[in-house]
Amino acid sequence: QVQLVESGGGSVQAGGSLRLSCAASVYLISMAWFRQTPGKEREGVAAIDRSGTTRYADSVKGRFIISREDAKNILSLEMTSLKPDDSAMYYCAAGGPWRLGSRSSVPARNEYEYWGQGTQVTVSS
């Protein structure tokens, strides 16, 4: 059974940085980070495939970096220049599209099969 466990969330002031990690129980080809606030749809933040191709939401381009360490089955999200609008529950996702080369953005939520429980990020102004 695939398990995804997120960590690294917390509270930070605007302009600060956080690094999220997701530990997977098995190697997974395609992974992503999503986020959700109460009353809103879960939105894609960043995605990465096996080749290292990445895609980002426009709202985080230039501030967030997604990366993977396949030897340890770990997915990371480095978040810098954080804004209050970045406050959300962040979820690790896996089992999505194998290749992102033909995609212009992060794949949709329903394209990912496996999900973690989430880690909260709160950015204060």
Secondary structure, 3 states (H helix, E strand, C coil): CCCEEEECCEEEECCCCEEEEEEECCCCCCEEEEEECCCCCCEEEEEECCCCCEEECCCCCCCEEEEEEHHHCEEEEEECCCCHHHCEEEEEEECCCCCCCCCCCCCCHHHCCEECCCEEEEEEC
